[in-house]
Amino acid sequence: MSPHVACSPPASVASASAGRSPAVSIRASSAARLVPRPSEDASASFARQASRFSFSQGGSLAAGAASGSASVSARPPAAGAPRGAAALKAQHVLVGFDAKPALAAAAGAPLSPGFGTKPSLLSMALSDLAPARSLSFGHSLDLFGASTPPAGFLLQPHPDMAPLNALVPAHPVLDAPVVRAAYMAAARAHAGQARRSGEPVISHCLATAVILAELGLPEETVAAGLLHDVLSDTRVTAVQLEEHVPRSCVELVEKVTRISELSQLYRDNAHSLEAGSILDMLTSMSDVGALLIKLADRLHNMRTIGALPRCKQVRVASETLEVFAVLANRLGAWAVKAELEDLAFRTLQPEDYEAVSAAIAARTAAIDLPARVAEVRGALAAAGLEVVDVSGRVKNVYGVWRKLQKAGLGPERLAEVHDVAALRVVVPHKHDCYVALRGVEALWAPVPGRFKDYVRAPKANGYQSLHTGVAAAPAAAGAPAASSTLEVQIRTPKMHYIAEYGFAAHWRYKESLPREDVWLDRLVQWKKWVATEKLRLRDAKVRAGGSPQRDPAIAGLVDSAAAGAAEAAAKAGSPGSGSGSGSAGGGSPGASAAELDARFMARFSIRPVSDADLEGRPASILVSGPRGVRVEDVPARCTLAQLLASDAVSAHEARGCSLQLNGRAVPLLARREVQLRPGDHLAFVAEPALAPRAAPPARAGGGAATLDVFVPGQAAPVEVALRHKLAASSSQLRQAALAL
């Protein structure tokens, strides 16, 4: 059980904390009035205004001040400049040093976790710098040990557009201007980078965009898919991306970067974090487009997972099975969910995967599902029955394996699983369901004991449908009859809507949740609705002529309800329409079918989930630091200052650490205004102490003294050779500036 958290300062410091936010209980809702969390643009603004290191040629303080202390990124020395002229600028204080080749080996070092996102520790604590050895720079490197791209690297020569152009005929969305601009930016940013397989990184970005295009997502989401690794794997900043793609596209990339950070934390700490907590955290994140981009990214990574070491394959596959496949199921991305499960299953248990996969391939070859879909549609149409939709699906390998395990069967007994292949028939009215049932049973022989009538006797969760098993004629001569058994479900559009978005939704059935969470139900319903109806996520079922952009049954119901609402409004506004017209009430005999659909949708409408709704709910955030990584539950509208003042964060945990929220430093005064949201990552980054030495050592031959400079994100200090000797007692910023 999580410890009780009270957001109040200790009594010993209460007098010094008069300006702090009022105390609230982390386990109870707060009545305190809190300042709303600033927008993403505002938070990005104050992050960009934080002081950072930059390089300049001139050694004068005036030249450094003219360039500003809030530069967006580090600037390397100009080509041809003398090494000894390089200077480090920290809040208008220049520390000169002699450049040497000692740091050349650090060119491939990992990026500092705080680069570009927080104020420099050197600029905040230069008063305690210690004199030491010597710093050197071989080529254009910054203090974090990685190559710095030139300021105009996005203006490099035009990249090769042939890979993108080759895919345009199959996916026209790739020819959109925003997508082409995103591809050019991604190609320049990832220039020279390669994956473990040896392929260029831009090939992975393009494959991710193709997956999004296959799902039918809009061009802005596809463009963000091309750029999804730029902010995390290159030195490109969000400000630079905004010069080439819209701000809304950059925001999607930033959100995908956050999801990737949460994913990495979960993989590294799977022993202490629960998959359910991370899954609920991802579901609560506001942007469905960012979640779909991450799913496409993970899908291509799983397709190419063979290039990774075996230990990492297991970690990634386990996370995929526990988190991302379930997330895809919640969003209604059935094809993505099935492939993610199968790829993870193949990685974790290759022998079982091959056995079950071979058995399913033999079974589906005998059934020939596309032919069965066309056959049943033709038979019902010949009987004069109106058909809304007929679709089919083959259960994925992992789903069949789980069903076999539950029944205690082996792959050789796959014939005893009757729903490996299934058809779904949607007809307009309830009585049409039984007409369609007679037509299906006249076409194929029913399997005894497989008929279930959930129309007259619905399930407790409201699910309604007719289920029957039939033995279709084997496609191959001599094939056993059991190999062609398939399940047929028959329902109306309203029943289909309840099965997809109601309490009987497929995602809840698959997850077998032990609890009833009304908020989670509403959240998943809205996320799925946004994915399917707003972003037009394609469901990729087997249909005659291919799958349309929208589910025909749901699309027809929604359109009919909209027409019915307009018809009812017109009747209400027409002269003579009153309570005696017979059109009032749910059972009015004068109501048209469209009006009845409108009343149904009004009754079972999906309630939108806004940012205000998310802020009004308790949030789960990730806290990482010296104590490890954990999930912390905070009340609604809890600010960062209130959390830090509570017993959820111990003084030992925060001591000697810099604070980052979602990778950005939060100024001290802003902590009282920043509200915590679901999925936020609060990181305590340990920094080494800056202790001055008793006396600065002198170089042999009368050279200058040196300083040990502890750079954020690096454990070992770098050595700075001073132009002038520093007095032995000088450890304060003002004294250091005077000595220089």
N, C-alpha and C positions, 0 to 999 in steps of 0.2 A: 504494500500500500504506500502511495506517495506520501511524503511527510507534509504536515500542515505548514502552509506558507502564510505568513503575515507580513505585508509590505510596510513595515515600520522600522525606522532606524533604531539601533541599540540605544539604551538609555544613556550610555556614556557619551554618545555623540549627538544626543537629541538637541542640545543647545546649539551645536554647530550646524544643524540641519534644518534650520528654520525655513530656508527657502525651498526645501524638498517638497515633492508631491505628497498629498495626504495619504496616510496609510490605509490599505484595504486588505481584505482577506483574500488570498489566492483561491481558496476553495468556495468562496461565496461571491455572489454578484455584488458589484460595487455601486454605491449610490453617488460616489464622488463625480463631479463634473470634470471631464478630462478634455484636453484639447485634441481635436481630430488629428489623425495621422496625416502628415503632409503627403502630397501626391508623389508619384514616381519621379515626375519632372523636378519637383522641389528637392527630393532627397538626392537625386543625381546632381542637382545644382550645388548643394552644399558639399557633396563629395568632391566635385570638381574644384571647389574653392579651397580645399585643404592643401596645405603646403606640401610640396614634393621636391625631390632632388632634381636638378637639371644641370647640364653642362653648359658652360659658356667659354668663349675664347678669352675675353678680356679679363684682366686681373683687377679692374677697378670696381669699387662698390657701386658707383653710379651706373656702370654698364649692366651690372647684375640687377639693380633695382629697376632699370628701364625695361628689362625683359619680364619682370613680374615674378612673384613667388608662388603663383597658383597655376603653374603650367600644367597642361593636361597630361603630358608624358615627358619622360626624360629625353633630352636632346644630346646626342653625342658631339664630341669636338668636331669642328669643321675639318675637312680633308686638308692635309698639308700643314695644319697648325702644329707648332712645336709642342712636344709632349709636356715639357715643363710649364707650358702656359695654361694647361688645363686647370680648371678650378671648380671646386664643389660649392654650390650655393645652397644655403639653408636659411630661409627667412632673412634674406639680404645680408647674411654674414658669410664671407668667403673664406674657405679654408684651402689654401694652396697646397699642391702636392706634386711630386715628381712621378711621372707615369713610367712604369716598368712592365716587363712582360710577365710578371708573376701571376696575374689574374687571367692569362690567356687560357689556362686549363679549365677555367670556370665557365667557358662559353656554352657548354652543354648542360650546365647545372639547371635544376628545376626552378621555375619562377617562384619568387617569394609570394606566399599567400596574401601578403598585404600590399603588393605592388599596385599602384594606381588607385588604391581604395582607402588609404588612411594616412594621417599625418605622419611624417617621418619621426622615428624615435630620436634620431640624432638632433633634429631641430628642436625637439621638446626637452631633451636632457643633455645638451652639449655642456652644461655646467659641470657634469661629472665625467667628461671624457678622460680616458687614461692614456698617457704617452706610451708608445710601444714601438713596433718594428716599422715596416714600410709597405705602402700600397703601390700597386702597379697595374696598368691597363695596357693590354696588347693592341686591340683594335676597338671598334665602336661598341663598347660594353657599358652597361650601367652598373650601379652598385649591387644589383641583385644577381649578377653573374650570367645573364642571358643576352643574346644579341638584340640590339635595339633597331627596329626598322627605320629607314629614313622617313622624314616627316611627310614626304609626298609619295609613299610607297603605293598608295592606291591609284596614283597617276602614272604607274609604270606602263610600259608598252602593252598594247591590246592583247589579252590572252587568247589562246586558241579556243574558238567557239564551236569547233567541229563536233566534239562529244555532245554538246547541248543540241546543236542543229540536227544531229542524226536522230534524236528522240522526239523532235517536234511533230512529225507526221503521226506518231502513235499517241502523243499527249500534247494537244494544241496549247494547253495552258502554259507549257514551257516557253512558248513564244511571246508571252506577255512582256511588256517593257519592264515591269518591276522584277520579273523573274530573270530576264537577261541582265539587268543591272546587278541583281544579287549574285548571279553566277560570275560576272566579271570581278566583283569585289571579293568573292570567296576564292576565286582562282589566284588573284594577286596576293591575298592574305596568306593562303596556304602554299604559296610557291616554294618549292624545294622540300616540302614536308612529305613524308612517306609513312604508310601504315606498316604494321608488322609483316604483312604479306608481301611488302615491296611495292604495292600499288600506291599511286599518289593519293593524298588525302582528299583532293577534290573529287576523286571518283566515288568515295563514300558519301560526300555531300550530294553529289548528283544522284546516286542511288536512293538516298533518303527522299529527295525531291520527287523522284519517279514513283516511289511508294505512295507518297501523299497525292500525286496526280492520279494514280490508279484508284485511290479511295474517293476521288471526286471532290477534293477540297479546293477552296478558292485560291486564286493566284497569290495573294499576300501570304497565306499559310505556306504555300509551296516555296515562295521566295525566302521566308524565314527558315524553312528546312534546309535550303542551300547554305545558309549562314549560321546554322545552329552551333557549330564548333568554333566560330571565329573569336568570340570574346573569351573563351576558356583556353584555347590552344594557340592563340597568336597574340601579338602585342597590339592588335587593333583595338581601339576604344569605341564605345558606343557613340561618342561625339563624331568620330570619323565615319562611322557607318551611316549616320544621319545625313551625311553629305551625298549619299548614293541611293539610299532607299528611304521610304517614309518612316517617320517616328514610330507609328503603330507596328511596323515590321520589326524595328529595333527592339521595341518593348517585348515582342514575342521571343526574340532571341535571348534577351536578358532573363525572361522567365524560364526558358529551356535551360539556360546555364544554371539557374538556381535548382531546378529539378535534378540536373546532373550532379550537382554538389551533394544534394540529399541522397541520391543513389550511391555515390561513392562512400559517403559516411555510413550508409547501411551495410554495404559490402565489407567495409573495414571493421565494422562493429556488430556483425550479425549475431554474435554470441550474447550481446547485451541489449539489442533492440528487437522488438517484435515486428513481424511483417505487417500485422494488422494495424499497428500504430502508424507506420510509414504509409500504408495504403490509404488510411483515412485522412492522413495529412495531405497526400497528393490529391485525393478526391476533393478536398476543401479548397485547393488552390483555384484561383478565380478563372483562369483562362483555359477553356477546353482546347483551343487551337494549340497551345503550348504542350498540353498533355499528348495530343495526337502526334505532334512533331517528335516528341521523345519516344513514343511508341514506334514510329517509323525508324528512328535512329537505332533503337534497340533491335528491331527486326532485322535490319541489315547487318548489325554487329553479330547477331546470332547466326545469320547465314554464312558469315565469314569467320566464325569463332575458332576454326581449326588452326589459325595462325598463332593463337595464344598458347602459353604454357598450360599444361594440364591442370595445375592447381587453380589458375585463374579461370579456366573454362568452367570448372565446377562452381566457383563462386558466382560467376556471372549467370550461369544457367540456373542455379538455385534461386538467385534474386529474380530472374525472369519468371520463373514458375510461381514464386510466392507473391510477387508484387505486380509486375507489369502485365502478365497474362490476365490476372484478376482485374486490373484496372481497365484493360481493353474490353473485358466482358461487361464491366459497368457502363462503359461508354457506348456499347452496342457495336463495337468493331469486331464482329464475329470472325471474319477471315484473319485478321491480325492476331486475335486471341488464339485461334486454332493453330496457326503456324508457330507462334511463340511457344505454345505448350509442346508441340511436336519437336521443335528444334532443341528445346531444353531437355525433353525426355530422351532424345537421341544422344545428347551429350552426357547425361547422367547415367543412363542405362542402355547402352547401345545394343546389347544382345536382345533384351526384351523388345526394344523398338523394332529391330529388324524382323523378329518373329511375328509380332502383331501387324506390322506394316505389310508384310507379304500376304498374310491371311486376308487383310482388308482389300488389298489390290485384287486378289482372286475373286472375292465376294462382289466388289463393285463392277468388275469386268463382266460378271454373269448378269448383273442387274441392268447395266447400261442406263443410268439414271436420266440423262437428257432425253432418251427415247421414251422412258416411262412418263416424264412430265408432259411431253407432247401427246402421248397416247391418252392419258386421262383427261387432258383438256379437250381433245377432239371428241372423246366419247361423251362427255358432259354437254358439250355444245351441240352434238348431234341429238341428244335427248331434249334439247330446248331449254336447258338450264343456263341462266346467266352466271358467268364465272368472273369474279373480281380478280383473282390471282391464283396461280398454281406455281409452286416453287419446290425445289428439292435440295437436300443437303446430305453429305456423307459425314458421319461422325469422325472426328479426327482421331489419330492413333492414340494419343494420350487419354482421351475420353473413353475409347473402347477398352484400353488397358485397365483403367480404373474400374470400369464396369465388370470386367472379368475378375479383377482382384476382389471386388465386393461379393461376387457370387462364388468365389473360390474355384474359378475355371481357368484353364490354360488356353493359349492361342489355338490349339487344335480343336477346341470346342466353340469356336466363334459362331457356328451355325445356331447356337442356342441364344445368341443375342439378336433380338428381332429388329432393333432400331438402328442397326449400323447405317442403313440408308432409310430416308424418310421423305415423304411428300406432305406438303401442306396445301390444302384447298380452302380458299376463302370465297364464300358465297354471300349474297346480299342479306338474306333474312334467316331467321332461326329455322323456319320450316324447310328452307332450302337445304339445310344441313342433312336432313334425313333423306331428301331426294338425292343429294350427291352421294350419300352413303350407299343407297341402293344401286346407283350407277357404278360405283367403284367395285362393289361386291359382284355385280353382274359382269364386270370386265375381268376381274381376277378372283380366284377362289379365296375366301376368308380363312384365316388360321383359327382353329377352335381355341376358345379361351382368351383371345387377344382383344375382344371388343370391350370398350369402356365408354359409358355415356356420362360425361361430365357436363352435359347441357341440362338434362333434367335434374341431375344430382351434382351441383357444382362442388368443387373442393372448398374447404373451410376458408381459404384465402381469396375466394371469388373466381377462381379459374374455371372456365367453361370451354369445352371442346369435345368432339367425338374422336375417339381413338380406335383404330382397328388395324389388325395385321393381315396382310394378304400375301399370297404366294404368286408372284408374277411368273409368267412363262420364262424358263431359262433362256438366256440369249445364245448359249452354246449348246449344241446337241450333246446329250449324255450328262449334262451337269445335274447334280442332285437338286431336288426341289427346295430343300432348305436354304440353298445358296442364293435363291432369288427372293427370299422373304424380305418385305419392307413394311414400314409402319406408315399409315396415312392418318393425318390429322385434318379435321374438317371444322371450320368455325366461321363466324361472321366478322365483319370489320370491327364491330364494337368488342366482341370477345377477344379479337386479336390485339386491340388497343389495351385492354385490361391485362392481357398476358405480357405485353411489352412494357407498359408504363405503370400498371397498377400494383397493388400489394402482391399480386401473383407474378411479378416480373421475373424473367428468366435469371437475372443476375443473382437475386436473393435465393432462388431455388438452387443454383449452382454452388453458392458459397455456404449454404446450410448454416446461416448465422443463428447462434443460440439465443439472441436477444431481439427484441422489437425496438428499433430505433427510428422514431418518426422523423427526426431531423435528417438522418442518413438516407431514409427513403426519399424524402423530398429533394435532398441534394443530388442523389443519383438520378432521379427522374428528370430533374432540370438539366443536368449535365448531358444526359443521353438525348434529351429533346434538342438541346443546342447543337449537339454533334450531328444528329440525323436531319433535323428540320431547318436549322439555321446554316450550318456548314455543309449540308447535303452529303453526309457520309454515306457512301454506297455500301449496301449490305452484302453483295457478292454471292447471292444464292444462285442455284442452278435454275434457269428459266429458259423458255423457248424464246430465242432472239436476244438472250443476254439480260443482265440485270439493269433496270432503269436507275436513274439518279435517286429516286425516292421509292420507299416501300409503297406499292400501289394501293394496298388496303388502307394504310394510315393516311396516305395522301388523299385518297378519295373521301375518307371520312372527314378530314380537316377541311377540304374544299367544300364539301356538302354542308358542314356546320357553318362555315363562313357565309355561304349563300343563304342558309336558313336564318341566320342572325339578321342579315340584311332584309330578308323577306318579312321577318317578324317586326323589324323596326318600321318597315314601310306600312305594314298593316296597322301598327299602333299609331302612326301619324296620319292615316287616311281618315276622312270624315266618316262618321257612323261606326267607327270601330270602338266598341266599348266592352264592358264586362259581360254583356249579354250576347256577344257575337259568337260565343262558343269556342273562342281561340285561347282562352285563358286556362291555365292549369296544365300539368304534365300529361294528363290523359285526354286532352281535347281531341274529339274525333275529327275536327276540321283542320288539324295541323298537318302540314305536308311532311314528307319524309325528311326534307332538308331541315325543317324546323325541329323535328324530333332529334336529328343529329346534333343540332345546335344546343338543344337542352341537355343532351347526353354529355357533350363536350364541356358545357358550363358546369355540370355536376362533377365531372371527373377531370376538370382542367388541371393543368400542371402549373403550380405556383412558381413564378420566377424567384430566383435567389440572387439578390443584389449584393453589392459590397457592404451596404448598410446591414443587411441580414447577417453576413459573415462576421462583421465587427460586433454585432450584438450577441454572438455566441461565444462560449468558452473556446479557447484556442489551445492547440497542442503545438509546441515548438521544440526544436532540437537545441540542446545546450551542449557544447563541447569545450573541453579545457583539460587542465591537469587531472581532473577526476574522471576523465573518460567522456563518453558520449551518452546522453540520456534524453528521454522525452519528458518534457515538463508541461504540465497542464496549468494554464493561467486563466483567470476569469475574463469575462467580456470587457473590452476597452481598457485592459491593463497596459500601463505605459512601461517603457524600459526602466525608467527611474524607480517605479514601484517594485518591479521585479528585483532590481539590484538591492533595494532596501529591505527585501524580505529575507526570511531564513531559507528560501529556495536556493540562494546563492551565498555560499559561505565566504567569510573574509579571506580564508586561506586560499580558496579557489581563485579569487580575483586579485590576490596580492601578486605584484610583479608581472601582471599581464596587461596587454592592450586589448581593448574591446572592439569587436566587429559585429555588426548586424547585417546579415546577408552579404558579407564580404566588404562592407563599407564601414569606415570609422564613423561613429556618431559623436559629434561634439558634446561636451559635458552639459551645456545648457539645453541642447536639443533633446536630451534623454527624457526630459519631463513631458515632451510633446509627442514623441514617437510611440504610437500604439502598436502592440504586438498582434500579428495576424497568424492564422494557421499556416504552418510550413516555414515560419521564420527560423533562421539559423543564427543563434547567438553563440559567438566563439570567443573564448578567452585565449589569446595567443601569448604564450610565454615568451618573454624577452629577457636576455641576459642583462644583469646589472652593469652599470657603467661606473667603475671604481677607479679614481685617479691613483697613479703611482706616487711614491714618495718623492722621486726625482726623475726627470726625463733622461733617459740614456742618450749619450752623444755618439754620433757615428765616428768610425775611425777616420782620421784625417781631418777632423774639425767639421764634419758634416752637421746638418740640422738634426734636431731631435725628432722623434716620431710619436704618433698617437695610435692607440688601439681604438678602432671605430667599430662598434657592434651595429651591424646593419639589420634592420627588421627582416625576419625570415631566414637568417643564417646563423648557425650555431657558432662558427668560428669567426673571430674578429678579422677585419681587414686593417692593413697597416698604412698609415698616412704619414708621409715625410713632410715636415713643416718647413716653410721657407725661413722662418726665424725660430730660434730656440724659445721654448715655453718655460717660464719660471717654474721652479719646483713646487711652489705653493699655489700655482694658478690652477684652479679647478672650476671656476665659475665662468659663465658665458661672457660676462663683460670683460673679465681679465683675459680670457682666451682671445677675444676679439682684439683687445689692445696689443697682445703679444704678436698677433698676426699682422 
